[in-house]
Amino acid sequence: MHHLKYAATVAALALIGALGVAGCGSSTTSPSTIADISVPSTFVNGHSHTVNISASDQMHPADQVYTTSNAAGHTHTLVVTAKQLTSIATGESVTVTSGVSAMTGNHTHDFIIQTKK
């Protein structure tokens, strides 16, 4: 009988300990508001493009060269500096002009890049 009482006490303490540990999982740290973004370009010569910028690139900024989506049979390159990525990550709006494409006439596109809030 004494063993049953001891076993019940150990089981109750184990349950209380498990509940206490489960409650320790909460955090006061806010989740990151930085997310992957897909940015449309200006409409030029009858078409536009998009470019995708990852959350990782924004959180660990280094100069990046992105390739836009294919539209009207071509793509563009977009150079985004580490400083611009840092600005984007803090919620600022940055305008970047793509490289020139000779397809459908020599042209560029502007991309207004800003995180979604």
Backbone as a ProteinNet text record, in pm:
[ID]
protein_1_A
[PRIMARY]
MHHLKYAATVAALALIGALGVAGCGSSTTSPSTIADISVPSTFVNGHSHTVNISASDQMHPADQVYTTSNAAGHTHTLVVTAKQLTSIATGESVTVTSGVSAMTGNHTHDFIIQTKK
[TERTIARY]
82	0	87.2	194.9	285.4	346.5	376.2	433.3	334.6	206.2	105.6	96.2	101.4	94.7	217.9	335.1	459.6	453.3	404	393.2	297.7	187.5	91.3	153.4	231.8	297.5	400.4	478.6	578.9	509.7	400.8	327.1	271.2	217.6	162.3	273.1	387.7	499.1	550.9	554.9	599.5	503.7	374	274.1	285.5	303.6	319.4	445.8	553.7	679	662.2	591.4	569.6	486.6	384.3	302.4	383.4	472.2	556.8	651.6	710	801.1	725.5	605	526.7	497.7	479	451.5	573.5	692.1	813.9	837.1	755.4	777.1	737.8	666.9	625	744.8	740.7	851.5	797.6	874.4	834.7	893	972.6	1031.3	926.4	909.8	812.4	864.6	774.3	819	865.8	953.8	1006.6	896	898.8	802.7	861.2	983.9	1048.5	1003.5	959.9	910.3	962.2	954.9	985.2	887.9	937.3	850.2	865.4	756.2	753.5	710.9	796	775.7	749.5	638.9	612.4	689.6	719.6	788.9	689.1	743	663.6	628.5	524.8	476.4	543.3	629.1	704.2	696	675.2	669.2	570.5	458.9	352.9	369.3	460.3	478	541.5	539.1	606.5	671.7	748.8	818.9	796.2	836.3	842.3	981.1	1018.7	1143	1111.6	1175.7	1154.4	1276.6	1252	1359.6	1328.3	1420	1395.5	1414.2	1347.3	1363.2	1508	1568.6	1706.8	1800.9	1780.4	1863.4	1845.7	1726.3	1700.7	1763.5	1761.7	1814.2	1966.3	2025.8	2171.1	2217.5	2209.5	2230	2371.9	2379.8	2501.5	2454.5	2540.3	2500.5	2450.6	2335.6	2272.8	2239	2246.8	2199.8	2084.2	1967.1	1846.6	1811.3	1746.6	1693.3	1542.2	1483.7	1339.2	1267.8	1137.6	1055.8	1069.8	1036.9	1041.7	908.9	916.1	796.9	837.1	749.9	776.7	907.5	937.7	1053.7	1188.8	1191.6	1320.5	1311	1427.7	1438.8	1528.6	1538.2	1630.8	1707.8	1818.1	1888.4	1858.9	1864	1837.1	1945.6	2023.6	2128.6	2074.2	2073.1	2025.9	2143.1	2181	2296.7	2261.2	2363.4	2343.1	2272.5	2309.2	2245.2	2096.4	2062.6	1922	1845.6	1905.7	1839.9	1815.1	1910	1892	1775.1	1767.7	1656.8	1523.4	1518.8	1395.7	1353.8	1450.8	1420.8	1365	1400.7	1349.7	1219.8	1165.6	1036	1041	1161.3	1172.1	1142.7	1102.6	1077.5	1203.4	1243.9	1363.3	1324.6	1364.5	1338.8	1468.2	1460.7	1577.2	1539.1	1626.4	1603.8	1678.9	1609.9	1670.1	1776.3	1851.2	1943.5	1864.6	1931.9	1868.8	1848.3	1735.7	1710	1686.8	1750.2	1733.2	1609.7	1552	1429.5	1315.3	1229.2	1114.3	1157.9	1275.2	1327.4	1412.3	1515.1	1600.2	1516.6	1508.8	1425.9	1470.3	1425.3	1445.9	1311.1	1309.8	1190.3	1232.1	1144.9	1167.6	1090.7	1151.9	1091	1089.1	971.5	959.5	945.8	1052	1062.6	1036.5	942.3	910.9	852.3	887.9	830.8	682.3	610.9	467.1	445.1	357.5	328.1	184.5
-117.9	0	125.3	119.8	233.7	261.9	155.6	172	240.6	211.5	274.2	423.9	460.8	601.2	674.9	610.9	668.5	684.5	584.2	588.3	699	716.6	821.3	959.5	975.8	1103.4	1134.6	1036.3	1055.1	1091.1	1023.8	1051.8	1194.2	1237.3	1372.3	1476.9	1454	1547.7	1553.3	1440.2	1436	1514.9	1502	1574.4	1725.1	1765.6	1907.9	1961.8	1885.7	1927	1940.8	1847.3	1852.5	1974.1	2006.1	2123.3	2251.8	2254.2	2372	2392.3	2285.8	2295.3	2340.9	2290.7	2330.1	2479.1	2535.2	2676.9	2763.4	2705.9	2782.3	2810.8	2758.2	2775.5	2911.9	2990.3	3121.1	3215	3312.1	3403.6	3545	3641.5	3780.3	3841	3763.7	3812.3	3810.2	3922.5	3930.5	3854.9	3793.6	3728.4	3833.5	3793.7	3885.9	3933.1	4061.5	4114.6	4112.2	4066.7	4058.3	3930.6	3944.8	3829.1	3833.9	3719.4	3716.9	3811.7	3884.7	3976	3955.9	3973.9	3971.1	4110.8	4175.6	4316.3	4332.3	4395.9	4422.1	4546	4547.6	4662.9	4760.9	4871.2	4962.6	4894.3	4942.2	4888.3	4968.1	4903.1	4969.6	4884.6	4947.5	4876.9	4760.9	4781.5	4682.5	4564.6	4571.8	4459	4506.1	4417	4441.1	4310.6	4318.4	4202.3	4199.8	4092.2	4086.2	4038.9	4071.6	4022.1	3976.1	3868	3812.2	3838	3890.7	3918.3	3843	3757.3	3671.4	3747.1	3698	3753.4	3736.7	3625.3	3599.6	3706.3	3745.9	3851.3	3982.6	4009.5	4132.3	4127.4	4011.2	3998.3	3985.9	3942.1	3926	3999.1	4133	4208.5	4200.7	4177.4	4184.2	4221.2	4287.6	4325.1	4201.7	4215.4	4103.2	4142.2	4045.4	4063.1	3966.1	4018.8	3938.8	3936.5	3830.7	3821	3830.7	3915.1	3935.1	3817	3818.4	3719.7	3743.2	3640.7	3649.6	3706.6	3813.3	3872.9	3921.9	3905.1	3947.2	3886.8	3765.6	3692	3735.2	3805.2	3846.4	3869.2	3882.2	3916.5	4039.9	4090.3	4199.7	4157.5	4225.2	4208.6	4329.8	4306.3	4412.5	4403.1	4508.7	4511.6	4584.6	4515.6	4574.2	4568.6	4684.4	4691.8	4646.4	4617.5	4579.8	4691.9	4815.6	4929.9	4935.9	4911.2	4912.3	4798.2	4679.5	4566.1	4597.1	4664	4703.5	4801.2	4896.4	4992.6	4922.9	4827.5	4751.7	4676.9	4614.5	4536.2	4622.5	4751.7	4840.6	4908.3	4871.5	4923.3	5041.1	5085	5196.6	5149.6	5242	5215.4	5250.1	5160.4	5180.1	5159.8	5252.3	5237.7	5197	5088	5035.3	5020.6	5065.4	5054.5	4932.6	4854.9	4733.4	4767.9	4665.8	4679.7	4691.7	4736	4758.3	4625.6	4615.3	4502.2	4557.2	4495.1	4538.2	4474.8	4376.6	4313.9	4414.6	4415.3	4508.2	4653.7	4687.2	4823.5	4837.3	4921	4941.4	5003.9	4936	4987.3	4930.8	4996.7	4951.2	4952.1	4898.9	4902.7	4949.7	5023.6	5062.3	4966.8	4934.9	4850.1	4929.3	4951.8	5018.2	4906	4887.9	4773.1	4816.9	4749.9	4777.2	4650.6	4625	4508.3	4528.1	4416.5	4421.5	4439.4	4528.5	4550.8	4519.6
0	0	0	77.1	84.3	-53	-132.2	-265.6	-360.8	-347.6	-433.6	-405.2	-278.6	-242.4	-294.3	-282.7	-331.6	-484.2	-554.9	-701.4	-744.8	-673.9	-707.4	-686.9	-581.5	-554.5	-662.9	-701.7	-807.5	-938.8	-972	-1095.5	-1093.7	-979.4	-968.5	-984.2	-922.1	-934.9	-1078.7	-1144.4	-1283.8	-1372.1	-1347	-1425.2	-1402.2	-1279.8	-1248	-1314.5	-1311	-1375.1	-1525.8	-1587.1	-1732.4	-1769.9	-1690.5	-1717.9	-1702.6	-1605.3	-1585.1	-1700.9	-1754.2	-1867.6	-1990.8	-2012.4	-2128.9	-2125.6	-2008	-1997.4	-2024.9	-2020.9	-2044.5	-2191.5	-2280.6	-2423.6	-2475.6	-2397.8	-2447.7	-2450.3	-2542.7	-2559.7	-2572.8	-2524	-2538.8	-2665.8	-2740.7	-2865.2	-2974.6	-3043.9	-3152.2	-3273.6	-3349.9	-3472.3	-3572.7	-3662.3	-3761.3	-3854.5	-3888.5	-3985	-4125.4	-4138.1	-4269	-4337.4	-4462.6	-4537.1	-4680.4	-4747.6	-4890.5	-4959.8	-5057.9	-5130.7	-5280.8	-5352.1	-5498.3	-5542.2	-5620.9	-5653.7	-5803.7	-5840.3	-5982.5	-6029.5	-6158.5	-6216.4	-6277.1	-6324.7	-6404.7	-6536.7	-6600.7	-6727.7	-6840.2	-6919.7	-7026.2	-7152.6	-7267.4	-7395.6	-7393.3	-7327.4	-7329.3	-7235.5	-7138.5	-7045.9	-6914.9	-6817.9	-6690.3	-6645	-6539.7	-6482.8	-6331.7	-6269	-6122.7	-6082.5	-5961.1	-5903.8	-5761.7	-5719.5	-5586	-5499.5	-5380.5	-5285.8	-5157.6	-5117.7	-5001.6	-4870.2	-4768.2	-4633.1	-4587.8	-4624.9	-4587.4	-4643.2	-4768.9	-4827.6	-4752.4	-4705	-4630.6	-4491.5	-4428.7	-4292.4	-4289.8	-4401.4	-4412.1	-4537	-4537.3	-4660.3	-4714.8	-4843.4	-4923.7	-5063	-5139.3	-5274.6	-5349.1	-5416.9	-5487.4	-5630.1	-5721	-5858	-5876.3	-5906.1	-5925.7	-6073.8	-6116.1	-6251.8	-6242.4	-6325.2	-6322.7	-6387.4	-6375.6	-6446	-6596.1	-6673.2	-6819.4	-6868.3	-6946.6	-7007.7	-7145.8	-7241.7	-7379.4	-7431.3	-7385.1	-7434.8	-7379.9	-7266.2	-7210.9	-7060.1	-6998.8	-6857.1	-6843.9	-6723.6	-6691.1	-6566.4	-6541.7	-6414.9	-6328.6	-6199.3	-6102.8	-5996	-5978.7	-5876.8	-5755.8	-5642.2	-5516.5	-5418.6	-5366.4	-5276.6	-5135	-5058.5	-4918.1	-4843.1	-4870.7	-4804.2	-4839.1	-4965.9	-5006.1	-4938.6	-4929	-4862.4	-4715.2	-4650.9	-4511.3	-4499	-4591	-4589.9	-4608.7	-4701.2	-4727	-4601	-4534.3	-4414	-4301.1	-4300	-4195.1	-4234.9	-4352	-4393.2	-4488.1	-4524.2	-4617.7	-4759.8	-4843.2	-4984.8	-5063.9	-5153.5	-5235	-5380.9	-5468.7	-5611.5	-5680.5	-5756.7	-5828.3	-5975	-6064.4	-6208.5	-6260.8	-6342.5	-6398.4	-6502	-6539.8	-6651.2	-6781	-6886.3	-7016.5	-7089	-7157.7	-7246.8	-7386.5	-7485.7	-7624.8	-7688.3	-7622.9	-7673.9	-7664.9	-7758	-7765.7	-7748.7	-7800.2	-7788.2	-7663.3	-7668.2	-7550.4	-7439.6	-7327.9	-7218.9	-7085.6	-6980.5	-6843	-6772.5	-6651.7	-6566.6	-6427.9	-6362.9	-6223.7	-6133.4	-6020	-5917.6	-5787.9	-5732.2	-5601.8	-5499.1	-5422.8	-5332	-5188.7	-5123.3	-4983.4	-4921.9	-4797.3	-4729.8	-4710.1	-4700.6	-4674.2	-4526.2	-4489.8	-4347.9	-4319.9
[MASK]
+++++++++++++++++++++++++++++++++++++++++++++++++++++++++++++++++++++++++++++++++++++++++++++++++++++++++++++++++++++

